[in-house]
Amino acid sequence: MKCPFCSHREDKVIDSRSSEEGRSIRRRRECLNCHRRFTTYENIEETSLMVIKKDGRRESFDRKKLLAGIKKACEKRTVSTQKMEELVDKIEYTLQSKFEKEVAANQIGELVMELLYDLDEVAYVRFASVYRQFRDINQFMKELKGLLSHNK
């Protein structure tokens, strides 16, 4: 394992724990050169789920891309990185259990919005504005009114 700080290739494992409901192992490591600590995750390599884009193209499901979108929606909010990663874990688990080989991008987007709604309403609106491609303030207001009426 290469140290993310000094690129040294030797480290020692300080702690190992099962995470993500037993689907991965979290390892806390210490670099033998700079002595800084970092975390790695070991995941089961599963068959790659293909995402069918709006224009019909297909690409492999990318967990990092999904996490980046969620992080952008949660930017400057009180949502911890751990909560965002748990959300991505839940989405990935749901997709792997519901779909065998392919999933439409819009199904992923709807699932993200559903789970973000429960996590942080502002992040939900941010994600929805990009995902649903709001073209004007009226579409944005319609989404906000729906959100407000749901909370009453």
N, C-alpha and C positions, 0 to 999 in steps of 0.2 A: 504494500500500500504506500503510495507516495504522499508525503506530508504536504498539505495545502499551503503551508507557511514557508517552508524552506526547501521543499522538493526532495528531501532525504527519503530513501526507500526503506528504511528500517524503523519499526515502531513496536510497541508492546501494547497488548490489550489490557486495559484497566478493569473493564466491566462489560459483561454481555447480558442482554435481556431480550426476552421475546417481546415483540411489539406487533401492532396491527392485528390483534386477535390471533397471534401465533403464525401469521403469514410472513413475517420477516424477523430478522435478528438485528438488534441495535447494539453496536459495539462502540465503547468509549476507548479511544486509543491515545497513547502518548508517544510523540516523536522521540527517538533515542538521540537525535542530534540537537534540536532546539528546545526540547522538553515541553513544547506546547501541546495542548490536548485538542482532539477533534473527534467527531462522531461519524461513523459509517453505518450503512444499513445493508444487510444482505437480504435479497428478495428471491423468491422462486421465479425462475424464468418461465413465463407462461407464453402460450402461443400468442403472437401479436394480433391484437384486434385492429381491424382496418376501419378507418373513419371515412364515410362517404360525404364529401364536401358538397356544398350547394350546387356547384357547377358540374358535379358528377365525378370529379377526380377522387382518387382514393389515396390515402396516406396512412401510415402506421399511427396508432394511438400514441401520443406523446405526453406522458405524465408531467414532464417539466413545462411543457407549453401550457397545459391546463393550470398548473400551479402558478405560473407567471401571470396568467389572466386573473386568477383569483387574488393574487397579491396586489395587482394593479387596482382591482376593485376595492380592496381593503386598505389601500394606502392611506396613512394618517388616521386610521381608525384604531380602536382599542382591541382589535382581533390579534391574538398572538400567532406567531409562526406555527406553533404546535397545533392550534385550532385549524389553521389553513391546511396544514399537512394532513390532519385527521379528516378534513372535508374531502381532500383529494383521494385519500385512502378509501373513504366511503363511496365516492363516485366510481373509482376504479373497480372496487369490489362489486358494486351494483352492475356495472357494465359487463364485467367478466361473468357474472352469474346469469344475467339476462340475455346476453348476446354471445353467440358462439364464435362468429368470424367477422361480422361487419355490423356497424352501427352508424346511423345517420348523424351528422354533426348537429342537426337541430335537436335530436333527442338528448345529446350530451348537454347542449346549452340549456334546455328546459330543466334537466336534472340539476345542473349547477344553480340555476335561478331558484328552484324549489328549496334547495338546501341552504343557499345564501340568505334567503328570506328569513329562515329561522335563526341564522347566525348573526346577521347584522343588516338591518333594513337599508341603511345608506349604501353599503356595499352592494346589496341587491339592486338598488336603483341604478347605481353606476354600471354594474354589469349589464343590466337590462338595456340601458341606453346605448351601449356599444353593440350588444348582441342583437337587439331588435332594430338597430340602426334608426333611432329617432331622427326624423328629418326636420322637425320643428318643435317649438315649445308646446304646442297643443298635444302632440303625442306624449311628450314628457309629463305634462299635467294630467293627462288621462291615466297614466301609470301611477302617478302619485295619489290621485283621487281613489283609485282602486286599492292602493295600499292603505290609505287612511280609512276607507270604509270597512276594510277587512279587520282593522284594529279595534273598531268600536264594539 
